[in-house]
Structure formats: structure tokens, C-alpha cells
Amino acid sequence: MDEQLTDFVSQVSLTPYQAIGIPIALLGAVFLSIGAQLQHRGVSKVEGTHGDGSKRGLSLRQMGQLLRRPSWAFGTVLLALAIVIQLISLGFAPLIVVQPLGVVAMVMTNVINSRVNGIQPDRRVKATILMAVLGIGVFVAFSAIYAVENEFTDTQLLVILAMLITVIVVTGAAFLIFRERLRAMFYIVAAGTLYGFVVTIAKVLINRWRTDNVDALMIVCFVGLVVAALLGGYFVQTAYSVGSPDLVIAGLTVIDPLVAIAIAISVLGEADRFPPFAIAGLGFGGALAVVGVILLARLHPQTIR
């Protein structure tokens, strides 16, 4: 038994220094959950007083009204703190390990939203949340054992930047053309995808900055990060107007890490040491999490389809 435990520990890629990123990421999830609930409260009030019921996305007038809502402003501050804490956690541990831990926010947001709105989730809703949490849990379990960090090259950064530009163009065009027919899942998926790129680029920039590898490419990537964050933030606020906060957070905390992990595996090579069964485990966990979010979108009583 002792030999087996020693063999297992020797396989774990995380060092004690890197493991510090895990509790930091969990703290960020707490701020994310509370901030999301407060932002949803502000968006709901603005939608009720200044909306026309079309659910076509927030107008400039509505965005201006949001700035006057104390609940939305305080929620935004908490979300900003959550982002800072998340970036700090990325400075310690591989992206593929800490990013999925945001799923804790999904559970917290569901509990808070149920208490605030007096909505008791039925067994089916609870089952979908459990399914998504278990799926992300599989990701974290395998990642903590096999994930590795590598030096990031200019070629990798250019590939990620090209992918991000494509996502921005596609989601922006879809919004402009089909906005009257779009529902909560589009905004959630679009925002989660954009945030996945934001986190990935932030991780790369942090590593390059720590190694004093600052150049013009970093500045271009930072601009792309800001554009993606702003567009993703708009999609999140619109999603709040057509869906519940726990649905929005569920989508973000599942889609965001899945996108980030896909990039980390395919471009950054953080899964180079994964054996075939671990790759299969990631696939199973990802499928389980995605199905959980899709079912939650269909079953949640606050979702406007």
C-alpha cells in the first residue's frame, strides 16, 4: 500500500507551489457567485423599467441605467475581484488545473438564487447541476495528476490570437444578424467561449511577463483580450435578461474552462503527458458537463426560451 501511494504521489505533476493556486481559484469562485447574483438583480430591474420585452440584447440606454444601479455596480466590483484572484491563481498553477474550479460558483449561485427568489429547484434541476459538477470534477482529477506547463512560443500565441479573432467575428456577426431570434444559450455559449480565450491569453501573458519576454506581440494580444472581455461582458449582461443567474454561471463555469482546456491541450501542450485513458477521461467529463448545462437550460424555471 505504501509503495502504491508513493507511486501515485510521484505521478502528480503539481508542486506544492503550484497547488497554492487551487484554494486561490476557489476564493475567486465565491466572488464570482455573489457578483453574478448582484449583477442579475440589477439587469432584471433595468429590464423591467426600461426594457421593451423584445429580449434583443441590452441597448445603450439600458447599459447606462445599469451604471446607476448599486446592486449591479457592486456586483461588477466583485466580479472584477474574482477576475484578479483568478489571474493570481493562474500565476501559480497550470490553466488546465485551476480554471475548472470555477464550477464551485455554479453550486453557490444556485443556492443563493433559490433563497433570494424563493424558487426551490426540483430534483431534475439538482441532477443537472450535479452532472455538470461531476463532469468538471473529472477534469480536475486527471489534470492535477498529469498536467504540465511549457514555455509558450510566439507561434502558439499567434495561433491563439487568430482563433480569438475568428470567434469575435463569428459571434459578433451572429448577434447583429440574428439578435431577434437569439436566446439565453447563445449568449452563454458566446460569452463562455470568449472568456475561455481571455483566460488563456492572460495565462500566456503572465508567463511571458514573468520571464521578461515583453514585445509588440504581447501588446496586440492584450488588445484582443480587452475586446473579447468587453464583448463577452455584454453577452453576459444580456444573458441575465433572458436567463437565471445560476444558468448563466453554470454555462460560463463549464464552457469557459472547456474552451480554455481545449486550447491548453491542442496549442499549449499542457496535456502532453496525458496517457490515453486520461484523455478519454477528459472527454467523458467534458461531455457530462456539457449535457448537464444543456439540460439545466431546458429545465430551469427562470429560463426564457
Rosetta silent file (secondary structure, phi, psi, omega in degrees, C-alpha in Angstrom):
SEQUENCE: MDEQLTDFVSQVSLTPYQAIGIPIALLGAVFLSIGAQLQHRGVSKVEGTHGDGSKRGLSLRQMGQLLRRPSWAFGTVLLALAIVIQLISLGFAPLIVVQPLGVVAMVMTNVINSRVNGIQPDRRVKATILMAVLGIGVFVAFSAIYAVENEFTDTQLLVILAMLITVIVVTGAAFLIFRERLRAMFYIVAAGTLYGFVVTIAKVLINRWRTDNVDALMIVCFVGLVVAALLGGYFVQTAYSVGSPDLVIAGLTVIDPLVAIAIAISVLGEADRFPPFAIAGLGFGGALAVVGVILLARLHPQTIR
SCORE:     score description
SCORE:     0.000 S_00000001
   1 L     0.000  -44.239 -179.993    0.000    0.000    0.000 S_00000001
   2 H   -63.079  -37.897  179.414    2.797    2.429    0.903 S_00000001
   3 H   -67.096  -38.962  178.533    4.565    1.705   -2.383 S_00000001
   4 H   -64.899  -40.577  178.641    1.365    2.322   -4.341 S_00000001
   5 H   -64.938  -40.225  178.805    0.822    5.635   -2.531 S_00000001
   6 H   -63.961  -41.046  178.480    4.403    6.655   -3.246 S_00000001
   7 H   -63.473  -40.072 -179.327    3.989    5.805   -6.934 S_00000001
   8 H   -64.971  -46.722 -178.831    0.795    7.844   -7.119 S_00000001
   9 H   -61.304  -37.252 -179.384    2.347   10.873   -5.435 S_00000001
  10 H   -67.382  -21.819  179.545    5.337   10.682   -7.759 S_00000001
  11 H   -82.303  -22.314 -176.643    2.964   10.900  -10.748 S_00000001
  12 L   -66.553  124.334 -174.803    1.273   14.081   -9.553 S_00000001
  13 L   -78.259  -27.478 -175.749    2.614   16.926  -11.655 S_00000001
  14 L   -69.364  131.822  171.906    1.635   19.746   -9.283 S_00000001
  15 L   -86.457  164.942  176.144    4.343   21.020   -6.986 S_00000001
  16 H   -55.650  -36.276  178.254    3.423   22.454   -3.542 S_00000001
  17 H   -63.673  -44.691 -179.654    3.941   25.931   -5.021 S_00000001
  18 H   -67.319  -33.413 -178.144    1.550   25.208   -7.885 S_00000001
  19 H   -64.231  -21.014  177.535   -1.023   23.685   -5.531 S_00000001
  20 L   -59.560  -28.020 -178.832   -1.424   27.111   -3.883 S_00000001
  21 H   -64.096  -23.315 -176.953   -3.378   28.115   -6.985 S_00000001
  22 H   -67.966  -55.301  178.611   -6.244   25.760   -6.082 S_00000001
  23 H   -63.628  -30.572  177.370   -7.535   27.496   -2.895 S_00000001
  24 H   -64.740  -42.658  178.860   -6.981   30.882   -4.560 S_00000001
  25 H   -63.424  -37.092  178.549   -9.162   29.771   -7.500 S_00000001
  26 H   -65.744  -37.708  176.298  -11.857   28.593   -5.075 S_00000001
  27 H   -63.519  -40.409  177.061  -11.882   32.019   -3.401 S_00000001
  28 H   -61.149  -35.282  179.176  -12.360   33.594   -6.815 S_00000001
  29 H   -64.417  -34.052  178.434  -15.364   31.321   -7.389 S_00000001
  30 H   -64.856  -46.676  177.837  -17.012   32.715   -4.234 S_00000001
  31 H   -63.351  -38.186  178.873  -16.686   36.302   -5.502 S_00000001
  32 H   -61.577  -42.845 -177.967  -17.929   35.201   -8.918 S_00000001
  33 H   -64.782  -49.295 -178.442  -21.059   33.664   -7.444 S_00000001
  34 H   -66.892  -41.669  179.460  -22.042   36.650   -5.309 S_00000001
  35 H   -62.453  -38.889  179.676  -21.168   39.136   -8.042 S_00000001
  36 H   -63.674  -41.771 -179.821  -23.276   37.262  -10.584 S_00000001
  37 H   -63.915  -41.140 -179.886  -26.331   37.330   -8.330 S_00000001
  38 H   -69.007  -40.011  177.481  -25.992   41.080   -7.764 S_00000001
  39 H   -64.379  -41.877  178.430  -25.480   41.813  -11.456 S_00000001
  40 H   -60.623  -39.530  178.861  -28.533   39.730  -12.357 S_00000001
  41 H   -61.107  -44.442  179.386  -30.578   41.699   -9.839 S_00000001
  42 H   -65.634  -43.394  179.985  -29.511   44.979  -11.448 S_00000001
  43 H   -63.968  -40.751 -179.439  -30.148   43.756  -15.002 S_00000001
  44 H   -62.100  -40.818  179.944  -33.593   42.437  -14.048 S_00000001
  45 H   -68.510  -41.415  178.635  -34.628   45.798  -12.594 S_00000001
  46 H   -66.373  -40.319  178.030  -33.372   47.734  -15.617 S_00000001
  47 H   -62.275  -36.968 -179.005  -35.081   45.283  -17.978 S_00000001
  48 H   -72.625  -32.185 -176.438  -38.300   45.727  -16.044 S_00000001
  49 H   -97.702  -25.430 -175.753  -38.237   49.537  -16.050 S_00000001
  50 H  -128.395    8.318  179.174  -36.539   50.330  -19.364 S_00000001
  51 L   -93.919  159.709  178.835  -36.994   47.196  -21.470 S_00000001
  52 L  -107.648    6.391  178.083  -39.498   46.652  -24.241 S_00000001
  53 L    80.815    2.630 -176.070  -39.840   42.915  -23.708 S_00000001
  54 L   -81.320  -20.365 -178.776  -38.178   42.042  -27.004 S_00000001
  55 L    54.576   45.007 -178.060  -35.117   40.379  -25.399 S_00000001
  56 L  -101.586   15.282 -176.310  -32.969   41.587  -28.289 S_00000001
  57 L   102.339  150.086 -177.056  -29.967   42.471  -26.165 S_00000001
  58 L   -70.432  135.435  178.091  -29.367   45.432  -23.881 S_00000001
  59 L   -83.429  170.803  177.665  -29.469   48.848  -25.538 S_00000001
  60 H   -62.173  -36.644  178.803  -27.013   51.669  -24.853 S_00000001
  61 H   -63.600  -43.545  179.014  -29.701   53.360  -22.763 S_00000001
  62 H   -65.801  -39.272  177.803  -30.142   50.235  -20.651 S_00000001
  63 H   -61.535  -38.390  177.204  -26.364   49.864  -20.231 S_00000001
  64 H   -64.776  -37.668  178.475  -26.291   53.452  -18.981 S_00000001
  65 H   -67.159  -32.316  179.046  -29.050   52.680  -16.498 S_00000001
  66 H   -60.468  -36.967 -179.182  -27.086   49.710  -15.194 S_00000001
  67 L   -62.846  -20.652 -179.282  -24.305   52.031  -14.077 S_00000001
  68 L   -92.172   -5.947 -179.758  -26.823   53.724  -11.783 S_00000001
  69 L   -88.475  116.422 -179.873  -27.898   50.506  -10.091 S_00000001
  70 H   -58.102  -39.057 -178.455  -25.962   49.980   -6.805 S_00000001
  71 H   -64.253  -42.213  179.945  -26.518   46.223   -6.908 S_00000001
  72 H   -67.932  -41.435 -178.980  -25.112   45.944  -10.439 S_00000001
  73 H   -63.594  -44.516 -179.875  -22.168   48.237   -9.652 S_00000001
  74 H   -67.482  -38.398  176.769  -21.235   46.297   -6.512 S_00000001
  75 H   -62.264  -37.488  178.218  -21.648   43.011   -8.361 S_00000001
  76 H   -65.241  -39.178  177.022  -19.316   44.294  -11.068 S_00000001
  77 H   -61.760  -43.370  179.812  -16.702   45.160   -8.427 S_00000001
  78 H   -65.398  -38.583  177.702  -16.947   41.635   -7.017 S_00000001
  79 H   -66.628  -36.915  176.555  -16.611   40.130  -10.489 S_00000001
  80 H   -63.168  -41.108  176.763  -13.550   42.292  -11.121 S_00000001
  81 H   -64.193  -38.499  178.563  -12.058   40.976   -7.880 S_00000001
  82 H   -61.501  -39.841  179.478  -12.918   37.433   -8.988 S_00000001
  83 H   -65.781  -43.807  179.020  -11.004   38.003  -12.234 S_00000001
  84 H   -61.032  -44.929  179.632   -7.974   39.373  -10.374 S_00000001
  85 H   -63.794  -38.743  178.278   -7.998   36.409   -7.999 S_00000001
  86 H   -62.917  -41.844  178.726   -8.336   34.045  -10.937 S_00000001
  87 H   -64.967  -36.393  177.018   -5.325   35.611  -12.644 S_00000001
  88 H   -63.616  -42.356  179.353   -3.342   35.236   -9.436 S_00000001
  89 H   -63.486  -35.336  177.952   -4.230   31.542   -9.310 S_00000001
  90 H   -67.570  -23.291  176.803   -3.070   31.180  -12.921 S_00000001
  91 H   -71.781  -18.449 -179.606    0.286   32.588  -11.844 S_00000001
  92 H   -98.292  -47.157 -168.690    0.729   29.578   -9.581 S_00000001
  93 L  -120.507  161.256  176.231   -0.819   26.589  -11.332 S_00000001
  94 L   -59.702  146.511  179.706   -1.434   25.332  -14.893 S_00000001
  95 H   -56.005  -39.426 -174.382   -4.563   26.693  -16.556 S_00000001
  96 H   -67.057  -15.279 -179.893   -5.913   23.180  -17.058 S_00000001
  97 H   -94.166  -51.965 -170.579   -5.973   22.662  -13.260 S_00000001
  98 H   -84.368  -29.360 -175.471   -7.380   25.870  -11.749 S_00000001
  99 H   -60.597  -41.399 -179.431   -9.779   27.058  -14.451 S_00000001
 100 H   -67.621  -15.645 -176.898  -12.354   24.265  -13.969 S_00000001
 101 H   -67.612  -12.670  175.953  -12.595   25.038  -10.235 S_00000001
 102 H   -62.702  -12.052  179.446  -14.909   27.927  -11.070 S_00000001
 103 H   -61.900  -21.479  176.123  -17.660   25.310  -11.172 S_00000001
 104 H   -58.696  -33.841  179.132  -17.960   25.846   -7.408 S_00000001
 105 H   -63.015  -30.331 -179.637  -19.579   29.177   -8.275 S_00000001
 106 H   -64.074  -43.992 -179.656  -22.342   27.311  -10.099 S_00000001
 107 H   -67.036  -45.889 -179.862  -23.406   25.478   -6.955 S_00000001
 108 H   -61.509  -42.639 -178.400  -23.184   28.593   -4.787 S_00000001
 109 H   -65.184  -37.848  177.720  -25.150   30.698   -7.276 S_00000001
 110 H   -62.512  -42.454  179.596  -27.900   28.099   -7.462 S_00000001
 111 H   -65.730  -46.942 -178.870  -28.255   28.092   -3.682 S_00000001
 112 H   -63.799  -45.257 -178.830  -28.215   31.900   -3.425 S_00000001
 113 H   -63.333  -37.810  179.123  -30.647   32.369   -6.323 S_00000001
 114 H   -64.429  -41.710 -179.754  -33.055   29.823   -4.854 S_00000001
 115 H   -69.392  -43.900 -175.779  -33.064   31.606   -1.496 S_00000001
 116 H   -66.148  -42.402 -174.508  -33.354   35.119   -2.953 S_00000001
 117 H   -97.905   -0.887  179.044  -36.192   34.332   -5.386 S_00000001
 118 L    64.957   29.920  179.752  -37.972   31.713   -3.315 S_00000001
 119 L  -106.690  116.741  179.687  -37.619   29.149   -6.091 S_00000001
 120 L   -90.989  110.905 -179.976  -36.993   25.624   -4.917 S_00000001
 121 L   -60.732  137.241  178.237  -35.152   23.668   -7.648 S_00000001
 122 L   -79.977 -179.971 -175.566  -36.757   20.326   -8.367 S_00000001
 123 H   -62.979  -34.130 -178.594  -34.863   17.053   -8.489 S_00000001
 124 H   -66.383  -41.525  178.541  -34.224   17.328  -12.224 S_00000001
 125 H   -64.493  -44.247  178.735  -32.538   20.732  -11.871 S_00000001
 126 H   -62.265  -37.415  179.639  -30.425   19.489   -8.981 S_00000001
 127 H   -65.844  -38.991  179.432  -29.469   16.417  -11.004 S_00000001
 128 H   -66.735  -38.591  177.718  -28.300   18.535  -13.947 S_00000001
 129 H   -64.853  -43.993  177.891  -26.141   20.678  -11.650 S_00000001
 130 H   -61.126  -38.999  179.225  -24.658   17.570  -10.072 S_00000001
 131 H   -61.965  -45.363  179.876  -23.954   16.182  -13.532 S_00000001
 132 H   -65.215  -40.981  179.778  -22.058   19.327  -14.564 S_00000001
 133 H   -64.427  -42.996  178.814  -20.090   19.404  -11.298 S_00000001
 134 H   -63.546  -39.772  179.347  -19.096   15.757  -11.625 S_00000001
 135 H   -61.792  -45.209  178.178  -18.002   16.328  -15.217 S_00000001
 136 H   -67.948  -33.785  177.862  -15.755   19.223  -14.229 S_00000001
 137 H   -60.034  -36.944  177.171  -14.538   17.189  -11.254 S_00000001
 138 H   -63.498  -41.325  177.194  -13.240   14.559  -13.645 S_00000001
 139 H   -56.484  -50.743 -175.876  -11.296   17.266  -15.458 S_00000001
 140 H   -64.086  -40.102 -177.920   -9.658   18.490  -12.261 S_00000001
 141 H   -60.554  -49.712 -179.937   -8.829   14.981  -11.066 S_00000001
 142 H   -70.445  -37.625 -177.200   -6.944   14.000  -14.221 S_00000001
 143 H   -66.074  -40.097 -179.299   -5.406   17.438  -14.719 S_00000001
 144 H   -62.645  -26.163 -178.332   -3.937   17.599  -11.221 S_00000001
 145 H   -86.794  -41.647 -168.059   -2.114   14.340  -11.887 S_00000001
 146 H  -114.847  -12.064 -174.496   -0.847   14.780  -15.445 S_00000001
 147 L   -67.150  143.818  177.452   -0.923   18.467  -16.454 S_00000001
 148 L  -133.481  154.838  175.916    2.393   20.167  -17.243 S_00000001
 149 L  -106.303  137.711 -179.562    3.426   23.731  -18.044 S_00000001
 150 L  -122.516  165.375  172.282    5.618   24.507  -21.040 S_00000001
 151 L   -69.428  134.977 -178.171    7.344   27.571  -22.427 S_00000001
 152 L   -93.375  130.789 -177.671    4.971   29.474  -24.707 S_00000001
 153 L   -97.861  165.186  176.741    6.259   30.364  -28.179 S_00000001
 154 H   -62.351  -35.933  179.973    5.322   33.236  -30.500 S_00000001
 155 H   -62.480  -44.264  178.571    3.795   30.727  -32.905 S_00000001
 156 H   -61.522  -42.850 -179.311    1.454   29.396  -30.219 S_00000001
 157 H   -64.764  -38.567  178.117    0.423   32.925  -29.281 S_00000001
 158 H   -65.954  -38.834  177.950   -0.283   33.810  -32.921 S_00000001
 159 H   -62.719  -46.225  179.605   -2.421   30.687  -33.333 S_00000001
 160 H   -63.308  -40.779  179.878   -4.469   31.578  -30.245 S_00000001
 161 H   -64.053  -41.876  178.273   -4.827   35.181  -31.430 S_00000001
 162 H   -63.448  -41.226  177.581   -6.048   34.059  -34.871 S_00000001
 163 H   -63.045  -41.898 -179.544   -8.593   31.749  -33.236 S_00000001
 164 H   -63.583  -44.793  179.032   -9.801   34.579  -30.987 S_00000001
 165 H   -58.585  -41.138  178.519  -10.267   36.978  -33.919 S_00000001
 166 H   -61.821  -44.091 -179.917  -12.348   34.311  -35.688 S_00000001
 167 H   -64.199  -42.703  179.608  -14.551   33.824  -32.613 S_00000001
 168 H   -61.289  -44.607 -179.265  -15.068   37.591  -32.198 S_00000001
 169 H   -64.680  -45.888 -176.937  -16.070   37.984  -35.859 S_00000001
 170 H   -66.119  -48.956 -178.665  -18.415   34.981  -35.845 S_00000001
 171 H   -67.535  -38.665  178.167  -20.192   35.776  -32.563 S_00000001
 172 H   -64.446  -42.522  179.265  -20.418   39.483  -33.371 S_00000001
 173 H   -66.344  -41.697  179.131  -21.890   38.805  -36.807 S_00000001
 174 H   -61.839  -38.861  179.225  -24.361   36.260  -35.413 S_00000001
 175 H   -66.012  -45.202 -177.635  -25.544   38.785  -32.843 S_00000001
 176 H   -67.116  -34.921 -175.162  -26.021   41.568  -35.384 S_00000001
 177 H   -86.707  -40.630 -171.552  -27.828   39.362  -37.909 S_00000001
 178 H  -113.745   17.218 -170.653  -29.923   37.058  -35.713 S_00000001
 179 L   -57.710  -28.771 -179.516  -30.327   39.057  -32.481 S_00000001
 180 L   -71.864  -19.191 -178.169  -34.150   38.962  -32.621 S_00000001
 181 L  -108.752   -0.768 -176.236  -34.110   35.148  -32.535 S_00000001
 182 L   -79.907  145.633  179.459  -31.256   34.577  -30.094 S_00000001
 183 L  -124.276 -172.593 -171.089  -31.924   33.143  -26.653 S_00000001
 184 H   -54.912  -43.200 -173.493  -30.037   32.597  -23.412 S_00000001
 185 H   -64.084  -33.219  177.550  -27.848   29.695  -24.581 S_00000001
 186 H   -62.204  -48.934 -178.036  -26.337   31.697  -27.441 S_00000001
 187 H   -63.857  -37.896 -179.679  -25.214   34.476  -25.126 S_00000001
 188 H   -67.668  -46.534 -179.896  -23.932   31.997  -22.548 S_00000001
 189 H   -64.868  -43.788 -179.570  -22.001   29.925  -25.086 S_00000001
 190 H   -62.781  -46.490 -179.873  -20.608   33.023  -26.811 S_00000001
 191 H   -64.934  -43.058  179.501  -19.534   34.624  -23.530 S_00000001
 192 H   -62.318  -39.365  178.534  -18.066   31.374  -22.210 S_00000001
 193 H   -65.896  -45.752  179.066  -16.070   30.872  -25.407 S_00000001
 194 H   -62.748  -43.045  179.559  -14.739   34.427  -25.358 S_00000001
 195 H   -66.060  -32.059  175.931  -13.828   34.185  -21.669 S_00000001
 196 H   -60.462  -41.161  176.510  -12.034   30.917  -22.351 S_00000001
 197 H   -70.071  -38.451  179.541   -9.768   32.777  -24.761 S_00000001
 198 H   -59.021  -48.060 -178.785   -9.409   35.710  -22.357 S_00000001
 199 H   -64.358  -41.953 -179.368   -8.163   33.438  -19.579 S_00000001
 200 H   -63.006  -46.839  179.317   -5.839   31.544  -21.907 S_00000001
 201 H   -65.267  -38.374  177.718   -4.250   34.698  -23.302 S_00000001
 202 H   -60.931  -41.420  178.253   -3.974   36.131  -19.795 S_00000001
 203 H   -61.297  -44.782  179.820   -2.136   32.980  -18.703 S_00000001
 204 H   -64.077  -43.973 -179.548    0.300   33.278  -21.624 S_00000001
 205 H   -64.107  -39.166  177.856    0.876   36.990  -20.987 S_00000001
 206 H   -60.964  -45.990 -179.181    1.522   36.363  -17.296 S_00000001
 207 H   -64.541  -41.003 -179.698    4.131   33.716  -18.089 S_00000001
 208 H   -69.412  -36.636  178.143    5.843   35.884  -20.703 S_00000001
 209 H   -66.045  -39.493 -179.957    5.861   38.887  -18.372 S_00000001
 210 H   -67.203  -23.575  178.058    7.401   36.807  -15.578 S_00000001
 211 L  -100.512   14.200  178.836   10.200   35.779  -17.939 S_00000001
 212 L    58.310   30.963  179.927   10.725   39.396  -19.115 S_00000001
 213 L  -100.847   67.089 -176.626    9.625   38.406  -22.622 S_00000001
 214 L  -100.932  127.043 -179.275    7.722   41.630  -23.392 S_00000001
 215 L  -150.477 -175.578 -178.008    7.282   42.630  -27.038 S_00000001
 216 H   -63.236  -32.432 -179.702    4.830   44.105  -29.540 S_00000001
 217 H   -62.264  -36.750  177.784    3.003   40.776  -29.856 S_00000001
 218 H   -62.654  -38.324 -179.690    2.071   40.949  -26.178 S_00000001
 219 H   -66.310  -42.314  177.908    0.503   44.370  -26.737 S_00000001
 220 H   -61.867  -43.596  179.860   -1.560   43.077  -29.674 S_00000001
 221 H   -65.353  -36.521  178.627   -2.709   40.116  -27.610 S_00000001
 222 H   -64.892  -39.915  176.911   -3.634   42.399  -24.718 S_00000001
 223 H   -62.024  -44.525  177.462   -5.810   44.489  -27.043 S_00000001
 224 H   -61.667  -38.183  178.110   -7.502   41.310  -28.262 S_00000001
 225 H   -61.833  -44.370 -178.829   -8.016   40.246  -24.645 S_00000001
 226 H   -65.096  -43.844  179.451   -9.721   43.553  -23.793 S_00000001
 227 H   -61.579  -45.052  179.777  -12.019   43.405  -26.853 S_00000001
 228 H   -64.147  -39.395 -179.670  -13.000   39.801  -26.056 S_00000001
 229 H   -66.079  -40.752  179.696  -13.621   40.658  -22.403 S_00000001
 230 H   -67.180  -45.209  179.375  -15.858   43.624  -23.277 S_00000001
 231 H   -65.541  -42.389  177.376  -17.884   41.678  -25.851 S_00000001
 232 H   -63.038  -38.640  178.227  -18.167   38.710  -23.517 S_00000001
 233 H   -63.325  -38.700  177.110  -19.257   41.020  -20.696 S_00000001
 234 H   -64.655  -42.836  179.001  -22.036   42.446  -22.878 S_00000001
 235 H   -62.701  -37.268  178.848  -23.227   38.950  -23.753 S_00000001
 236 H   -63.722  -46.013 -179.789  -23.269   38.034  -20.058 S_00000001
 237 H   -62.155  -39.600  177.366  -25.419   41.048  -19.160 S_00000001
 238 H   -66.388  -38.027  178.640  -27.827   40.189  -21.984 S_00000001
 239 H   -62.521  -34.775  177.775  -27.934   36.576  -20.812 S_00000001
 240 H   -62.208  -29.455 -177.256  -29.007   37.796  -17.373 S_00000001
 241 H   -78.168  -15.356 -178.280  -32.040   39.441  -19.002 S_00000001
 242 H  -123.302    2.208 -179.509  -33.242   36.169  -20.538 S_00000001
 243 L  -150.582  168.103 -178.911  -31.995   33.569  -18.068 S_00000001
 244 L   -78.695  158.233  179.179  -31.386   32.959  -14.382 S_00000001
 245 H   -63.865  -35.513 -179.830  -28.045   33.790  -12.737 S_00000001
 246 H   -72.002  -29.154  174.347  -27.352   30.164  -11.882 S_00000001
 247 H   -68.088  -44.253 -179.741  -27.969   29.158  -15.509 S_00000001
 248 H   -61.959  -48.370 -179.505  -25.588   31.878  -16.725 S_00000001
 249 H   -66.024  -35.806  177.414  -22.893   30.937  -14.218 S_00000001
 250 H   -60.196  -45.722  179.500  -23.420   27.246  -14.958 S_00000001
 251 H   -64.837  -44.214 -178.058  -22.769   27.866  -18.625 S_00000001
 252 H   -65.873  -43.130 -176.307  -19.775   30.113  -18.018 S_00000001
 253 H   -76.762   -5.984  174.187  -18.109   27.840  -15.459 S_00000001
 254 H  -105.792  -50.293 -176.514  -18.436   24.871  -17.796 S_00000001
 255 H   -69.183  -43.545  179.108  -17.935   26.355  -21.273 S_00000001
 256 H   -53.346  -55.786 -179.956  -15.168   28.750  -20.202 S_00000001
 257 H   -67.260  -32.395  178.849  -12.883   26.003  -18.805 S_00000001
 258 H   -63.326  -42.613  177.710  -13.731   23.573  -21.616 S_00000001
 259 H   -65.631  -46.870 -179.105  -12.605   26.146  -24.203 S_00000001
 260 H   -61.483  -41.678 -179.335   -9.535   27.079  -22.179 S_00000001
 261 H   -68.576  -38.534  177.734   -8.615   23.440  -21.641 S_00000001
 262 H   -60.037  -41.334  177.794   -9.125   22.631  -25.320 S_00000001
 263 H   -68.129  -42.485 -179.303   -6.663   25.414  -26.192 S_00000001
 264 H   -60.901  -35.768 -179.099   -4.268   24.316  -23.456 S_00000001
 265 H   -78.138  -47.953 -172.038   -4.293   20.771  -24.824 S_00000001
 266 H   -80.640  -29.141 -175.171   -4.244   21.472  -28.559 S_00000001
 267 H  -111.986  -45.572 -173.305   -1.986   24.552  -28.656 S_00000001
 268 H   -88.591  -13.947  175.597   -0.076   24.947  -25.386 S_00000001
 269 L    73.706   25.708 -179.355    0.711   21.269  -24.835 S_00000001
 270 L   -72.899  -10.813  179.540   -0.351   21.122  -21.178 S_00000001
 271 L  -111.181   23.821 -177.403   -1.666   17.586  -21.721 S_00000001
 272 L   -62.920  -26.303 -178.530    1.450   16.186  -23.396 S_00000001
 273 L   -94.842    3.818 -178.766    1.941   13.704  -20.547 S_00000001
 274 L   -71.378  125.885  172.349   -1.671   12.504  -20.536 S_00000001
 275 L   -73.762  165.513 -177.840   -1.971    8.754  -21.214 S_00000001
 276 H   -54.248  -39.995 -177.318   -4.804    7.608  -23.495 S_00000001
 277 H   -68.427  -29.206  178.038   -7.130    6.691  -20.622 S_00000001
 278 H   -71.676  -39.610  175.153   -6.703   10.179  -19.129 S_00000001
 279 H   -60.431  -42.476  177.441   -7.611   11.796  -22.462 S_00000001
 280 H   -62.412  -37.972  178.078  -10.683    9.558  -22.554 S_00000001
 281 H   -63.760  -39.372  176.561  -11.497   10.687  -19.021 S_00000001
 282 H   -63.625  -41.646  178.498  -11.342   14.325  -20.086 S_00000001
 283 H   -62.196  -42.578  178.874  -13.667   13.582  -22.977 S_00000001
 284 H   -64.481  -45.539  179.956  -16.128   11.840  -20.685 S_00000001
 285 H   -62.731  -41.633  179.362  -16.009   14.642  -18.115 S_00000001
 286 H   -63.751  -43.810  179.299  -16.478   17.301  -20.768 S_00000001
 287 H   -62.697  -41.845 -179.544  -19.459   15.532  -22.310 S_00000001
 288 H   -62.941  -43.096 -178.807  -21.050   15.063  -18.895 S_00000001
 289 H   -66.891  -43.155 -179.073  -20.612   18.752  -18.021 S_00000001
 290 H   -64.639  -44.101  178.143  -21.984   19.999  -21.352 S_00000001
 291 H   -61.157  -39.557  178.737  -25.042   17.754  -21.173 S_00000001
 292 H   -60.277  -43.322 -179.623  -25.661   18.983  -17.633 S_00000001
 293 H   -68.804  -41.127  178.872  -25.687   22.625  -18.732 S_00000001
 294 H   -61.345  -43.886  178.608  -27.917   21.947  -21.752 S_00000001
 295 H   -66.625  -36.720  178.243  -30.442   20.138  -19.571 S_00000001
 296 H   -63.061  -38.703  178.539  -30.284   22.913  -16.986 S_00000001
 297 H   -63.746  -33.631 -178.319  -31.134   25.439  -19.701 S_00000001
 298 H   -79.974  -31.704 -169.680  -34.177   23.376  -20.687 S_00000001
 299 H  -100.575  -17.952 -173.972  -35.414   22.624  -17.171 S_00000001
 300 L   -68.580  132.478 -175.782  -34.713   25.790  -15.186 S_00000001
 301 L   -67.483  -18.486 -178.094  -37.964   27.628  -14.335 S_00000001
 302 L   -94.185   -1.394 -177.773  -36.400   31.093  -14.888 S_00000001
 303 L   -76.350  131.129  174.650  -35.142   30.444  -18.403 S_00000001
 304 L  -101.183  112.956 -175.373  -36.822   32.473  -21.168 S_00000001
 305 L   -89.373    0.000    0.000  -36.591   30.472  -24.385 S_00000001
